Amino acid sequence: MDVTEILEAHKAQFKPITVEKLVPLDFDLNLLAGFDNNALDEKRFKKEKEAYLKDLTRDNVQLVVNGIFELPVKSSDHGILATLPDRTTVLPREKPIPKDKPMTRWEKFAQQKGIQNRKRERMVYDEDKEEYVPRWGYKGGAKDTTQDWLIEVPSNVDPMTDMYQKQREEKKERVAKNQKRQRRNEEEVAAATMAGKKNVRDFKKSELQQAIAASRTATASVGKFDKTLRNEQKIKGVTHQFAPTVGDAKAEKTSSMDILNKIVGKDAKFDVSKATRMQARDTAKRNAGKPADKGFKKGGKKQKK
C-alpha cells in the first residue's frame, strides 16, 4: 500500500520551521520577544488583511521559538530548561525607583550580630503542667512561681521573708499597673474620639500645637515682638461675623424666633389656667403682709365715727 500521497497531503498542512526574512529580526529572548523591521506588503495587506497578519505573526513566532531552541539548556527536577540571556531592551518605568528605607537601630544591630528573624510557634509545651500553653499572653508568658513547692530565698533578702507572699504582692502590683495603663489608654482614646481625631497620636499632636500657640502669646507683647523660628507656621486667628445694628426687621424677627425655638422648643405650649393660678397665688402672698383698711370692720361694714 503506497501511503506517499497521504503523507505528502498531511505534510502540506503544516508550514516549515525555517523562515526567511529580508532583514533579520532583533531578538530579546530574555523577554521572549522579537522585533520585525521589515516593510509590510501593502497590496496583500489591503487585499486580505486578516490572513496576512496571521501569516506574519506565525512566521515571527516561529523565529522566536527557533532562537529559544538554540540557547544552552540544563536539566532540573522540572525537566530540561533553557538558560535565557540577559535583557537587552530597556523598558521605561511608570514611577521612579523606590529609595531604600534607612535601617533601624535594631536592624543594624541584628546585621552586625548575625541575628536572623525567625517565626516562633505560639504554643509551647509546659513540662510541669504537661500540656501546651501560650508562649505569651493569657495563661502564658513568664512562669508563675507562686505555685512552686519551693522558692529559693536570695542572699540579699531576709531569710525569714515569706517569698510566696512577696511574689503575690509583686504580682498584684503588676496587675494594678497594667490596669492603670489600660484605663489611661481608654481615656485617651475616648478624648481623641470626642475631639474628632482618628487616633490618640493625632489628638496629642493637636494638643501640642495648641500649647505652642498659647505659649507664643504668653509674653507682655502678646507675641508681637518675639522672634519667629525657621519654617514657623502662622497662627490662624478666630474670625467673628457680626450682624449689622440696623437692618431688616423681618430677618431680625426670624433670628430671634430661631433662638427662642432652640431654648424653648417648637412643641412648647402655654398653659393659660396654670399661669392664672400662679399669678393669683403671687398676688395673695403680696397682699398677706399688708395692713387692713381702718375704715371697715372685719365683717365689711364701715365704722361710725
ChimeraX attribute file (.defattr): number of C-alpha atoms within 10 A of each C-alpha:
attribute: neighborCount
match mode: 1-to-1
recipient: residues
	/A:1	3
	/A:2	6
	/A:3	8
	/A:4	9
	/A:5	9
	/A:6	10
	/A:7	10
	/A:8	10
	/A:9	11
	/A:10	10
	/A:11	11
	/A:12	10
	/A:13	8
	/A:14	8
	/A:15	10
	/A:16	10
	/A:17	11
	/A:18	9
	/A:19	12
	/A:20	9
	/A:21	12
	/A:22	8
	/A:23	10
	/A:24	13
	/A:25	16
	/A:26	12
	/A:27	18
	/A:28	18
	/A:29	20
	/A:30	14
	/A:31	13
	/A:32	14
	/A:33	15
	/A:34	18
	/A:35	12
	/A:36	13
	/A:37	12
	/A:38	11
	/A:39	8
	/A:40	11
	/A:41	9
	/A:42	9
	/A:43	9
	/A:44	13
	/A:45	13
	/A:46	10
	/A:47	10
	/A:48	10
	/A:49	12
	/A:50	12
	/A:51	12
	/A:52	16
	/A:53	14
	/A:54	10
	/A:55	11
	/A:56	14
	/A:57	11
	/A:58	13
	/A:59	19
	/A:60	18
	/A:61	15
	/A:62	16
	/A:63	20
	/A:64	19
	/A:65	16
	/A:66	14
	/A:67	15
	/A:68	18
	/A:69	11
	/A:70	9
	/A:71	14
	/A:72	11
	/A:73	13
	/A:74	10
	/A:75	9
	/A:76	8
	/A:77	6
	/A:78	6
	/A:79	7
	/A:80	10
	/A:81	13
	/A:82	13
	/A:83	13
	/A:84	15
	/A:85	13
	/A:86	10
	/A:87	13
	/A:88	11
	/A:89	12
	/A:90	6
	/A:91	7
	/A:92	7
	/A:93	7
	/A:94	6
	/A:95	6
	/A:96	7
	/A:97	7
	/A:98	6
	/A:99	6
	/A:100	6
	/A:101	6
	/A:102	8
	/A:103	10
	/A:104	9
	/A:105	9
	/A:106	10
	/A:107	14
	/A:108	13
	/A:109	12
	/A:110	13
	/A:111	12
	/A:112	9
	/A:113	9
	/A:114	9
	/A:115	12
	/A:116	9
	/A:117	8
	/A:118	6
	/A:119	6
	/A:120	8
	/A:121	8
	/A:122	12
	/A:123	13
	/A:124	14
	/A:125	12
	/A:126	14
	/A:127	8
	/A:128	7
	/A:129	8
	/A:130	8
	/A:131	10
	/A:132	13
	/A:133	17
	/A:134	15
	/A:135	18
	/A:136	12
	/A:137	10
	/A:138	8
	/A:139	11
	/A:140	16
	/A:141	11
	/A:142	9
	/A:143	11
	/A:144	12
	/A:145	13
	/A:146	15
	/A:147	9
	/A:148	10
	/A:149	7
	/A:150	10
	/A:151	12
	/A:152	7
	/A:153	13
	/A:154	9
	/A:155	7
	/A:156	6
	/A:157	9
	/A:158	10
	/A:159	11
	/A:160	7
	/A:161	10
	/A:162	11
	/A:163	19
	/A:164	16
	/A:165	11
	/A:166	12
	/A:167	14
	/A:168	14
	/A:169	12
	/A:170	12
	/A:171	14
	/A:172	12
	/A:173	12
	/A:174	12
	/A:175	12
	/A:176	12
	/A:177	12
	/A:178	12
	/A:179	12
	/A:180	12
	/A:181	12
	/A:182	12
	/A:183	12
	/A:184	12
	/A:185	13
	/A:186	13
	/A:187	13
	/A:188	17
	/A:189	18
	/A:190	15
	/A:191	16
	/A:192	19
	/A:193	14
	/A:194	11
	/A:195	12
	/A:196	11
	/A:197	16
	/A:198	12
	/A:199	14
	/A:200	18
	/A:201	13
	/A:202	14
	/A:203	20
	/A:204	15
	/A:205	11
	/A:206	15
	/A:207	12
	/A:208	12
	/A:209	13
	/A:210	12
	/A:211	11
	/A:212	13
	/A:213	16
	/A:214	14
	/A:215	12
	/A:216	16
	/A:217	13
	/A:218	11
	/A:219	12
	/A:220	8
	/A:221	10
	/A:222	12
	/A:223	15
	/A:224	11
	/A:225	9
	/A:226	11
	/A:227	8
	/A:228	12
	/A:229	7
	/A:230	6
	/A:231	6
	/A:232	7
	/A:233	9
	/A:234	8
	/A:235	12
	/A:236	7
	/A:237	6
	/A:238	5
	/A:239	6
	/A:240	6
	/A:241	5
	/A:242	6
	/A:243	8
	/A:244	7
	/A:245	6
	/A:246	7
	/A:247	9
	/A:248	9
	/A:249	9
	/A:250	9
	/A:251	10
	/A:252	13
	/A:253	11
	/A:254	11
	/A:255	12
	/A:256	12
	/A:257	13
	/A:258	14
	/A:259	12
	/A:260	12
	/A:261	13
	/A:262	10
	/A:263	9
	/A:264	11
	/A:265	11
	/A:266	11
	/A:267	6
	/A:268	8
	/A:269	8
	/A:270	7
	/A:271	8
	/A:272	9
	/A:273	9
	/A:274	9
	/A:275	11
	/A:276	11
	/A:277	11
	/A:278	12
	/A:279	11
	/A:280	10
	/A:281	11
	/A:282	11
	/A:283	11
	/A:284	11
	/A:285	10
	/A:286	9
	/A:287	10
	/A:288	9
	/A:289	8
	/A:290	8
	/A:291	7
	/A:292	11
	/A:293	8
	/A:294	9
	/A:295	11
	/A:296	12
	/A:297	11
	/A:298	9
	/A:299	6
	/A:300	8
	/A:301	9
	/A:302	11
	/A:303	9
	/A:304	6
	/A:305	4
